[in-house]
Amino acid sequence: MTAANHRTGKGHQDENFPVASMIIRKDARAPVMAYYAFARVADDVSDSPILAPDMKLKLLDAMGASLRGERENEPEAVALRETLRARGLSDQHAQDLLTAFRRDVTQLRYSDWDDLMDYCRYSAMPVGRYVLDVHGESRDTWPASDALCAALQVINHLQDCGKDKRALDRVYIPLPLLIAGDLTPEVLLEPAAPPALRDIIHHLARRTDALLDQAEPLARQVKDLRLAIEVAIIQRLARRLVRLLLVRDPLSERVHLSKLETLSTAASATLSTLWRRVTNGGAGAGVPAGRKP
């Protein structure tokens, strides 16, 4: 049995944010999709409702071994390994993802915001770093990228807080926040969030908005215009979703943008980025060159 046997069929078009969209350079899409395919299979393993925890860990370890070249039985890991080798890139960002997926198997509760951010260090931040490395961007962009990716992860956690509890007994809302509100994780199984839970969600949404403040410079720091547009779109979509989390209940309402809202947000972000590049005299204007990966 391999990890690939447990694919759910979910694809990049089912994600909340763009993955290797037609906006980014053609030569970057294939390596980004190879990374996504690897992550998708590992995520499906860690989220499987039928696999025992020890089997999940065994399959994730097998993916890591195939990524290192010690085995050949996990096709997505082998394909990513070859992609990394061809482009002279490290496998660290992919191995970091496996650390996060192992944690999803073994850790179902979080103690505080820092604990959650440590999880994001492995589950989300490596994604942005990998995309930046594929594009040859400076590592000076990593802090803003890390903030953006962590924000996207927390948004997903809050959108899916009820589903994660029902399906996997997984609760990313820090447990002390629930206790302080005289709540238990079982509140996430309610048909609607009580006021105390809404207050917690609003608190976490505001902290996420602060992460997006830290991420704001990223689109200006990125030299590649296409990638800068993609970043700006994702940043703008994330802002919109944070606003929705402040007015909608994720237990009883859909906290997603419509297709029209997504398209209008993307168009606005694209035009803003293009205008900034023109008025600032070109890509990455005013951003010092940094060390290449």
C-alpha positions in Angstrom: 0.0 0.0 0.0 1.3 3.4 -0.9 0.2 7.0 0.0 -1.1 7.4 -3.5 -3.8 4.8 -2.8 -5.5 7.2 -0.4 -6.0 10.2 -2.7 -9.4 11.8 -2.4 -9.5 13.3 -5.8 -9.4 16.8 -4.5 -7.4 19.0 -6.9 -5.8 22.4 -7.0 -9.0 24.0 -8.4 -10.8 23.0 -5.2 -8.5 25.1 -3.0 -9.6 28.3 -1.4 -6.7 30.3 -2.9 -5.0 30.1 -6.4 -2.5 27.3 -6.9 -0.1 27.6 -9.9 -2.7 29.8 -11.8 -2.3 30.9 -15.3 -0.9 34.2 -14.0 2.5 32.9 -13.0 5.2 32.1 -15.5 4.7 29.0 -17.6 8.1 27.5 -16.6 7.2 27.9 -12.9 3.8 26.1 -13.1 5.1 22.6 -13.5 7.4 22.6 -10.4 4.7 24.3 -8.3 2.2 21.7 -9.4 4.7 18.9 -8.6 4.9 20.3 -5.1 1.2 20.7 -4.8 0.6 17.0 -5.9 3.1 15.9 -3.2 1.3 18.0 -0.6 -2.1 16.9 -1.7 -1.3 13.2 -1.3 0.3 13.7 2.1 -2.7 15.8 3.3 -5.1 13.1 2.1 -3.1 10.5 4.2 -3.1 12.6 7.3 -6.8 13.4 7.0 -7.9 9.9 6.1 -10.9 8.8 8.1 -10.1 5.1 7.7 -6.3 4.8 8.3 -5.0 4.2 11.8 -2.5 6.8 13.1 0.4 4.4 13.0 -0.3 3.6 9.3 -0.6 7.3 8.5 2.8 8.0 10.0 4.3 5.0 8.1 3.0 6.3 4.8 4.2 9.8 5.5 7.6 8.4 6.3 7.6 6.5 3.1 6.9 9.7 1.2 9.9 11.3 2.9 12.1 8.3 2.0 11.0 8.5 -1.6 11.7 12.2 -1.6 15.3 11.6 -0.3 15.8 8.9 -3.0 15.9 6.0 -0.5 12.7 4.5 -2.0 10.9 4.6 -5.3 7.3 3.6 -4.4 5.6 7.0 -3.9 5.1 8.5 -7.3 4.4 12.1 -6.2 7.5 12.1 -4.0 9.6 10.7 -6.8 8.3 13.2 -9.3 9.0 16.1 -6.9 12.4 14.8 -6.2 13.2 14.8 -9.9 11.8 18.3 -10.3 14.0 19.5 -7.4 17.0 17.9 -8.8 16.5 19.4 -12.3 16.2 22.9 -10.8 18.9 22.6 -8.2 16.5 23.1 -5.3 16.5 21.6 -1.8 13.8 19.2 -0.6 13.6 21.0 2.8 10.3 22.8 2.0 8.7 19.4 1.1 10.2 17.7 4.2 8.8 20.5 6.3 5.3 19.8 5.0 5.7 16.2 6.1 6.5 17.4 9.6 3.2 19.3 9.7 1.2 16.3 8.4 2.8 14.1 11.0 1.8 16.6 13.6 -1.8 16.5 12.3 -1.8 12.8 13.1 -0.3 13.2 16.6 -1.5 16.6 17.8 -5.2 17.4 18.0 -5.2 20.5 20.2 -3.1 23.7 20.4 -2.0 25.5 23.5 -1.8 29.1 22.3 -1.2 31.4 19.3 2.5 30.7 19.3 1.8 26.9 19.2 -0.4 27.5 16.2 2.2 29.6 14.5 4.8 26.9 15.1 2.4 24.5 13.2 2.1 27.1 10.4 5.9 27.2 10.2 5.7 23.7 8.8 2.3 23.5 7.3 2.1 26.8 5.4 5.3 28.9 5.4 7.2 26.3 3.3 4.7 26.6 0.5 5.4 30.3 0.0 9.1 29.8 0.4 9.1 27.1 -2.2 7.2 29.2 -4.8 9.6 32.1 -4.2 12.6 29.7 -4.6 11.2 28.4 -7.9 11.0 32.0 -9.1 14.5 32.8 -8.0 13.4 35.4 -5.6 15.5 36.8 -2.7 15.1 35.2 0.7 14.5 38.7 2.0 11.0 38.1 0.9 10.5 35.2 3.3 9.3 37.1 6.4 6.4 38.7 4.5 5.7 35.5 2.7 5.7 33.6 6.0 3.1 36.0 7.4 0.9 35.7 4.4 1.0 31.9 4.4 0.3 31.7 8.1 -2.7 34.0 7.6 -4.1 31.8 4.8 -3.7 28.7 7.1 -5.5 30.3 10.0 -8.3 31.5 7.7 -8.7 27.9 6.5 -8.8 26.6 10.1 -11.5 29.1 11.0 -13.6 28.4 7.9 -13.4 24.7 8.6 -13.4 24.6 12.4 -16.7 22.7 12.6 -15.8 20.2 9.9 -12.3 19.5 11.3 -13.8 18.7 14.7 -16.6 16.5 13.3 -14.4 14.5 10.9 -11.1 14.3 12.7 -11.6 15.6 16.3 -9.0 18.2 15.3 -9.2 21.6 16.9 -6.9 24.4 15.8 -8.5 27.1 18.0 -6.2 27.3 21.0 -7.7 25.3 23.9 -7.1 28.0 26.6 -9.3 30.5 24.5 -12.1 28.0 24.7 -11.6 27.4 28.4 -11.5 31.1 29.1 -14.9 31.4 27.3 -16.3 28.5 29.5 -16.4 26.3 26.4 -15.1 22.9 25.4 -14.1 21.7 21.9 -17.5 20.1 21.7 -19.0 23.6 21.0 -17.7 23.2 17.4 -20.3 20.5 16.9 -23.1 22.9 17.5 -25.3 24.0 14.6 -24.5 27.6 15.3 -21.7 29.3 17.2 -22.7 30.8 20.6 -21.6 34.4 21.3 -18.6 33.3 23.3 -17.3 31.2 20.4 -18.0 34.0 17.9 -15.9 36.3 20.2 -13.0 33.8 20.0 -13.3 33.6 16.2 -13.3 37.4 15.9 -10.2 37.6 18.1 -8.4 35.1 15.9 -9.6 36.8 12.8 -8.2 40.1 14.0 -4.8 38.4 14.8 -4.9 37.0 11.3 -5.5 40.5 9.9 -2.4 41.6 11.7 -0.5 38.9 9.9 -1.8 40.3 6.6 -0.5 43.7 7.7 3.0 42.1 8.0 2.6 40.4 4.6 1.6 43.7 2.8 5.1 44.5 1.5 5.4 41.1 -0.3 3.9 42.0 -3.7 6.3 45.0 -3.8 9.3 43.0 -2.8 8.8 40.2 -5.4 10.7 41.1 -8.6 8.7 38.8 -11.0 5.7 40.8 -12.1 3.4 37.8 -12.7 4.2 36.4 -9.2 3.7 39.8 -7.7 0.2 39.9 -9.2 -0.6 36.5 -7.9 0.6 37.5 -4.4 -1.5 40.7 -4.5 -4.6 38.7 -5.5 -4.1 36.2 -2.7 -3.5 39.0 -0.2 -6.6 40.8 -1.3 -8.7 37.6 -1.2 -7.4 36.9 2.3 -8.5 40.4 3.5 -12.0 39.8 2.2 -12.2 36.4 3.9 -11.1 37.9 7.2 -13.9 40.5 6.9 -16.4 37.7 6.3 -15.1 35.8 9.4 -16.0 39.0 11.4 -19.6 38.9 10.2 -20.5 35.3 9.5 -20.7 32.2 11.6 -18.5 29.4 10.2 -20.6 26.8 11.9 -23.9 27.8 10.3 -22.9 30.0 7.3 -20.6 29.7 4.3 -17.5 31.8 4.8 -16.4 31.9 1.2 -16.4 34.5 -1.6 -18.6 34.0 -4.6 -17.1 33.6 -8.1 -18.0 37.1 -9.0 -16.5 38.5 -5.7 -13.3 36.5 -6.4 -13.0 37.8 -10.0 -13.7 41.4 -9.0 -11.1 41.1 -6.2 -8.5 39.6 -8.5 -9.1 42.3 -11.1 -8.7 45.1 -8.6 -5.5 43.6 -7.2 -4.1 43.1 -10.6 -4.7 46.7 -11.7 -3.3 48.0 -8.4 -0.1 46.0 -8.8 0.4 47.0 -12.4 -0.2 50.7 -11.6 2.3 50.5 -8.7 4.9 48.9 -11.0 4.4 51.6 -13.6 4.5 54.5 -11.2 7.5 53.1 -9.3 9.6 52.5 -12.3 9.5 48.8 -12.7 9.4 45.5 -10.9 10.8 45.4 -7.4 11.6 49.1 -7.5 13.0 50.4 -4.2 13.6 46.8 -2.8 17.2 46.0 -2.1 18.6 42.9 -3.8 18.9 40.0 -1.3 20.7 36.7 -1.1 19.4 34.2 -3.6 18.3 30.7 -2.5 
